[in-house]
Amino acid sequence: MATAGEITEVRENTNEPTSVDFTDERIGDFVDDLASVNLASAKVWEKKAAAYADLANVTEAGARREMEALYDHAIKQAAYWKSKHGDTLPEADVKGRAKVHIIARTV
């Protein structure tokens, strides 16, 4: 069960100060499922990127809005938070090592 501190940390990592887009319960589920605040933060950024994916750049009356940049920045943030987690996976996803045996053949 995700603690209030972990949920707050994810909110701070993702600039989601309110529960308008992501409720505490949803963020808590991300933390519980991924067993990591950093991976939960990456998951929120991936969800944001998905929402930004359909946006297009707009030029109107001499003003330009680079909406595609939102997607790029969200993807970079997701990659950043994944890298902060390190090379370890949650315990449930860890597999055993491969075993190699010498084959003995008789002629």
Order of alpha helices (4+ residues) and beta strands (2+ residues): alpha-alpha-alpha-beta-beta-alpha
